[in-house]
């Protein structure tokens, strides 16, 4: 138990927290998926919330939501990820480059797989703002925002020492992810549960990638120290 709660070591606190976060996020995703499959009240909330937003849409807010959603499209996230990768390479942070690319590329593939597993139709309106024909659950834009900003948040936390800066990084990441998710619901291409499911999916994948990469990094450092000691 002491080894599992230690901040140091290959199998220390990072692994314990990672497993706990992965388990919690996976449980939330499974609960949402079960709710959709059984037609629980969540589906009623989905329809009512989407209809209310559509009825209260304004032209100015629509422009803002379109800007947010287009910035976090597949190509948008790819461009931002490549730009961040260049920045990390310049700083010789190769570990974080691999981590970022793993979370983004793997997350995209996972999202496509889950969409084709659940086959959930998107919202339908007589006068839609946007019209998409692909499956809706879970939201791809929200999932990519979750893994992208989640990785950046983890990087910032690993580099700053003050708790207030770490808390600020977490709050900013949550706000950005929430904005992307809200834009998808507002534009009428996703239900609330699609967005919540994507956040849970992205969080689980992020926890898995961050934990695995950090464990590998610590193992390499331990092996290097043992080699030097010899």
NORKAHU-V545062 format. One line per field, one symbol per residue. ss: DSSP state (2 for helix, 1 for strand, 0 for the rest). phi: phi as a letter, one per 30 degrees, with the letter a starting at -180 (. if undefined). psi: psi as a letter, one per 30 degrees, with the letter a starting at -180 (. if undefined). A space follows every 50 residues. Layout:
ss=???
phi=???
psi=???
//
This chain:
ss=00000000000022222222222222222222222222002222222222 22222000222222222222200222222222222222220002222222 22222222222222222200000000000000000000022222222222 22222222200022222222222222222222222200000222222222 222222222222222222222222222220
phi=.dddcddcjdccdddddddddddddddddddddddddcideedddedddd dddddcdbdddddddddddddcdeddddddddddddeddddicdeddddd ddddddddddddddedddhdddebbdbddbbbcddccdddeddddddddd ddddddddcccddddddddddddddddddddddddedicbdedddddddd dddddddddddddddddddddddddddddd
psi=eeefgkfllehbeeeeeeeeeeeeeeeeeeeeeeeeefhlfeeeeeeeee eeeefgkleeeeeeeeeeeefgleeeeeeeeeeeeeeeeeghieefeeee eeeeeeeeeeeeeeefefhklllkleilelkkfllfklkeeeeeeeeefe eeeeeeefflekeeeeeeeeeeeeeeeeeeeeeeeefgfllefeeeeeee eeeeeeeeeeeeeeeeeeeeeeeeeeeef.
//
